[in-house]
Amino acid sequence: MIFRHFRIQCLVRSFMIAATLFLLFQFYTRTGHPAFIAVLGAAAAYQVYRLIRYVEKTQRDLTQFLDAVTYEDFSQVFNAPGSGKIQQNLHNAFNKVLQKFIDTRAETEMQYRYLQTVVQHIGIGLIAFRTDGSVEMVNNAAKKLLKVVTLRSVSDLDTVNPGLSHTFLNLRTGENRLIKIQQAEAILQVMVHTTAFILRDEKYTLVSLQNIQSELEEKEMEAWQNLIRVLTHEIMNSITPIASLASTAEALIREKCTDATIPSDVKEDIHKALKIIEKRSSGLLHFVESYRHLTRLPAPDFQIVPVSDLFSRIEQLLRQSLETRGIAFALDIDPRSLELTADPNMIEQVLINLVKNAEHALAGRPDPCVQLCACISGSGRPCITVEDNGKGILEEVQSKIFIPFFTTKKDGTGIGLSLARQIMRMHGGSIRVSSRPKEKTVFTLQF
């Protein structure tokens, strides 16, 4: 519409110039009066000048408008007081287009801020980086998971865990991988999913990180509980009648069989054999019954427990046993007012088991010592550590000690640490071990 008006305006001005020139020609050829010729000549020149200014003004406005769009300078306002209606219409059209750009940019900015808010508050860690490893975006969940404040390059991940940057840079698009990240406070099992996208002709890799350590432990414990439940049920059903029959058979031999029917030495051998069968069956029943505790733990009775009271009870129970073996026992609580929300009986049992294990590991060691410490971890959660300077645990064994039935003791049942892990899981926490053979072993309870 505006450009149609512009053409009409140009045609009108051109027609007026042509008419003025025609009159000038008529006066020049017929009258030759110099005054009229001068006036008409000046009028024609002025009209040509006005036409040029009009066309150039439109071009200048159009150039200014295009520059504003090109450089996103939407602060420009087109308004020329005293200009004609057509020029004003053109200015209004420019202003409307610029306002539309402003509205679109504001909406885009709003959507970007909304997306940023979602990305930063989502519970899954996200990292986007270029092919050269420079990080474009990292959200709060990833920073919290990896315990970093900033992340400018993927190579910085090696400070979190050696070789982690190499793992990230070699991830294939669409790949799902479970990676293990060793941290000071815990070992994380992180599920990594990778996808690629192109933005402004540059390739990016987007990696999502999700810590599934607790889910894996939960499923593992559930699987062990189901297995133990089936095994104990079947073993109990088979062993109970054997023990009962052995006891009955032993009683019958004593009462019914005489030396006339069975020689005394044979009778005594049978009696001993049946006694052994009965004893071992009863021992096996007791052994199986102990594993039932893994599937019969009651729900924790949560209370606010001062750690100083908890440690005091542990010390009273175990001090004499440790002193008898010549083992030094040290307690440390920082801060002294530290409290736990836990079942005191359950946690006390866990700590007793851990100290007893430390006592066993210190056999024959010079200057044996057990330290029981409580503090606030780097993540702001209470934790308790049981440390000893015993023989330590081999690295290949450390990943197995929490598995039911696994034990390194000749007379062990493999239930103590399994029970401890289940209790900590019921408290929403975790238990882990770090050990250097022949130096020290530290069990950490994280609440």
C-alpha positions, 0 to 999 in steps of 0.5 A: 500500500505504501509503495503504491502511494510512493509510485503515485506520489512520484508520478504526480510530481513528475507530471507537475514537472512535465506540466511546468516545463510545457508551460515554460516552452509555450511562454518561451516560443510565444511571448518570450517574456523573460520574467515568466520564463524565469519564474517557470524555470525556477518552479521546474528546477524546484520541483525537480529538487523536491522530487530528488529529495523525496526519493532520496529521503525514502531511500535514506529511511529504507537504508536506516531501517535495513541497518536497524534490522541487520544490526538488531538496533530496535531502538530506532524510531521513524518519525519526521514531523511535517512530512507528507502523509505518504512518508508518514505512512512509510514511517509508521510501517517501519515502526510497526515492523521494528516493534514486531521484531522487539516483541519477537525478541522479547518472546524469544528471550522469555522462552530462553530464560524459561528453558534455562530455568528448566535446564538448571533446575532439572534433577538430571545433570546436563553438559553440552560441549563442542568437538574441541572439548570447550563446554557450552553449558553445564547445569546445576545438577551436573555441577552438584553431581561432579562437585565442581563450581565451574566447568570450562573444558571437558579436560577439567573433568580429570580433576574429578576422576582421572580419565573422565575427560577421555571417556566423555570425548569418546562417547558415541551419539546415542550411546548409553554407558554406565561409568564409575566415578570415585569421589572422596565421599562415595563411589558413584555409578553414573548412567551417561546418555549421549546425543549430538546436535548442530547449532549455527553450523557447529557440532555439539555433544549433549551428555546427560548424567544420572547417578543410579548408585542407590537404585543399583544397590536397592535392586541388588539388595532386593535380589539378594533378599529374594534369593535368601528368602527362597534358599532359607525356606527350602533349606529349612523345609529339608533340614528340619525333618532330618534333625527331627528324624536323627533325634528320633532314631537315636532315641529308638536305638537306645530304647529298643535295640539291645546288645543281643540284636546289635553289638555294643560297638556298632550301637555306639557308632550308630549313636554317634553318627546320629548325634553328629547328624542331629548336631550338624542339622541343628547348626545348619538350621541356626546358620540359615536362621541368621540369614533370615534377619536380612529379610525380616528387618523391622522398619526403623524407629527414627529418633533424634540421636545425639552422636555423643550419647551413641558413642558413649554407649559403644565405648561402654560396651566395647572398651573392656574387650578392646583393652584386653586385646591391647587396642587403643580406642579413640572417639572424635565428634565435630561438632560436639552437638552433632545429631542424627535422625536414625534408629539408635538400636540399629545404628548401634548394632552396625557400629558394634559390628564394624568395631568387632571387624576392626578388632579382628583385623588388628590381630597381631598388628603393632600399636593397634588402634580403632578410631570412631569419628563423626562429622559433617561431610562436604555435602553437608550431611552427617557421617560416621567413620570407623577406622583401624590400622589393621591388615587392610582389605585387598582392592579386589575384595572391597567390592565383594564384602557387602555381598551376602554369604561373602566373608574372609573369616574362617568362622564368619557367616557373611551377614554382618556387613550385608546387614549393615548396608541394608540398615543404612539403605533403610535410613536413606544413607550408604556405607562404603569402605576404603582401605590400603593393605597393611596401613588402614581401613575406613568404613564410612556411614553417610546419613 
